[in-house]
Amino acid sequence: MSDSIARVLIGGLVVSAFATVGGLFKPTSFAGLFGAAPSVALATLALAISKDGKVYAGTECRSMMAGAVGLFLYSILVSQLLGRFRLSALKATLCAMPLWFLTAFGLWRIFLR
C-alpha cells in the first residue's frame, strides 16, 4: 500500500472519528476543531513509525508541536488585529503569518536541529 493511499484511509477514518466526537459537544463549531488537522498529524505519525521507526516519529512530533506553538501565537495576533484594529480578515492573516513562521522555524532551530 502506498503512502498516499494509507494517508487517505487513516486520515479519513480519523477525520470521521474526530468529527463525530466534535459533533457531540456544544457549540457544534468544535467539529471543525477536531477535524482534519489532528487526523493528518496522526496519519503522518503512524506512517513515520511504521516506515522510519519511533525515533524519527518523535522528531516529527516535536516539529508538529513547534508549529502548534506558532499557530497559537498567530491566532492570538489575528484575533487582536481583527478586534482592536478592525483590519479585514485577509490583511490580519497576511500580517500575522510571518509570526507563525518565525516562531515555528525559530523553535525548530533552537530545540530540534
Backbone hydrogen bonds, N-H to C=O, Kabsch-Sander energy under -0.5 kcal/mol:
donor,donor_aa,acceptor,acceptor_aa,energy
6,A,2,S,-2.3
7,R,3,D,-2.6
8,V,4,S,-2.2
9,L,5,I,-2.6
10,I,6,A,-3.0
11,G,7,R,-2.7
12,G,8,V,-2.6
13,L,9,L,-2.2
14,V,10,I,-2.6
15,V,11,G,-2.8
16,S,12,G,-2.1
17,A,13,L,-2.1
18,F,14,V,-3.0
19,A,15,V,-2.8
20,T,16,S,-2.0
21,V,17,A,-2.3
22,G,18,F,-3.0
23,G,19,A,-2.1
24,L,20,T,-0.8
24,L,21,V,-0.9
25,F,21,V,-0.5
25,F,22,G,-0.9
30,F,27,P,-1.8
31,A,28,T,-1.8
32,G,29,S,-0.9
33,L,29,S,-0.9
34,F,30,F,-2.1
35,G,32,G,-1.2
39,S,35,G,-1.0
40,V,36,A,-2.6
41,A,37,A,-2.2
42,L,38,P,-2.5
43,A,39,S,-2.5
44,T,40,V,-2.5
45,L,41,A,-2.6
46,A,42,L,-2.6
47,L,43,A,-2.3
48,A,44,T,-2.4
49,I,45,L,-2.6
50,S,46,A,-2.2
51,K,47,L,-2.5
52,D,48,A,-2.8
53,G,48,A,-0.9
53,G,49,I,-1.0
57,A,53,G,-1.8
58,G,54,K,-2.2
59,T,55,V,-1.7
60,E,56,Y,-2.3
61,C,57,A,-2.5
62,R,58,G,-2.3
63,S,59,T,-2.1
64,M,60,E,-2.1
65,M,61,C,-1.9
66,A,62,R,-1.9
67,G,63,S,-2.0
68,A,64,M,-2.0
69,V,65,M,-2.1
70,G,66,A,-1.9
71,L,67,G,-2.4
72,F,68,A,-2.4
73,L,69,V,-2.2
74,Y,70,G,-2.4
75,S,71,L,-2.6
76,I,72,F,-2.0
77,L,73,L,-2.3
78,V,74,Y,-2.8
79,S,75,S,-2.3
80,Q,76,I,-2.2
81,L,77,L,-2.7
82,L,78,V,-2.5
83,G,79,S,-2.6
84,R,80,Q,-2.4
85,F,80,Q,-1.1
87,L,81,L,-2.0
92,A,88,S,-2.7
93,T,89,A,-2.4
94,L,90,L,-2.3
95,C,91,K,-2.5
96,A,92,A,-1.8
97,M,93,T,-1.4
99,L,96,A,-0.9
100,W,96,A,-1.3
101,F,97,M,-2.1
102,L,98,P,-3.0
103,T,99,L,-2.5
104,A,100,W,-2.7
105,F,101,F,-2.8
106,G,102,L,-2.1
107,L,103,T,-2.8
108,W,104,A,-2.1
109,R,105,F,-2.5
110,I,106,G,-2.4
111,F,107,L,-2.9
112,L,107,L,-0.6
112,L,108,W,-2.0
113,R,108,W,-1.3
